Amino acid sequence: MHLRYSYRIYPTAGQRSALVSTFGCARVVYNDALAARKQARKDGRPLSQEH
């Protein structure tokens, strides 16, 4: 069984600014990691770097 909850938030102006900044940074990190993974795959490197 899967449950799903929906919540609506009403952040203040300061909180909105902090959320925009946080999600913007997360988006940049994700996109950079994805680009690095794609380049590694293109170069034929293994999927993980476990030692």
Backbone torsions as a table, in degrees:
resi	resn	phi	psi	omega
1	MET	NA	134.6	177.9
2	HIS	-110.8	132.0	176.2
3	LEU	-109.5	146.4	178.5
4	ARG	-135.1	134.3	178.7
5	TYR	-120.6	142.3	175.5
6	SER	-119.1	133.7	178.0
7	TYR	-130.1	142.5	175.4
8	ARG	-110.9	133.2	178.4
9	ILE	-115.1	153.4	179.7
10	TYR	-129.1	78.8	-176.5
11	PRO	-71.5	152.4	174.5
12	THR	-73.4	172.8	-180.0
13	ALA	-58.8	-42.7	178.3
14	GLY	-64.7	-40.6	178.7
15	GLN	-67.6	-38.8	176.7
16	ARG	-59.9	-43.6	179.4
17	SER	-61.8	-43.7	179.2
18	ALA	-64.8	-40.1	178.8
19	LEU	-65.7	-42.3	178.4
20	VAL	-60.3	-44.8	179.8
21	SER	-64.2	-45.5	-178.7
22	THR	-62.9	-48.7	-179.5
23	PHE	-68.9	-31.6	175.8
24	GLY	-63.8	-44.6	177.9
25	CYS	-64.2	-42.8	179.6
26	ALA	-62.0	-39.2	179.2
27	ARG	-64.0	-41.7	179.1
28	VAL	-64.5	-45.5	-180.0
29	VAL	-62.3	-44.4	179.6
30	TYR	-61.6	-48.1	-178.4
31	ASN	-64.1	-38.3	176.9
32	ASP	-65.2	-42.0	178.7
33	ALA	-65.7	-40.3	178.2
34	LEU	-63.5	-43.1	178.1
35	ALA	-63.2	-40.7	178.5
36	ALA	-64.9	-40.4	178.9
37	ARG	-64.7	-42.9	178.7
38	LYS	-63.4	-40.9	179.8
39	GLN	-66.5	-41.1	178.8
40	ALA	-62.3	-42.6	178.7
41	ARG	-64.2	-41.0	178.6
42	LYS	-62.5	-36.6	179.7
43	ASP	-80.3	-5.1	178.3
44	GLY	81.4	16.5	178.4
45	ARG	-77.9	157.0	-178.9
46	PRO	-66.0	161.2	-177.8
47	LEU	-68.0	-31.2	179.6
48	SER	-126.2	158.7	179.4
49	GLN	-112.0	38.3	-179.6
50	GLU	-69.6	139.1	179.6
51	HIS	-118.2	NA	NA
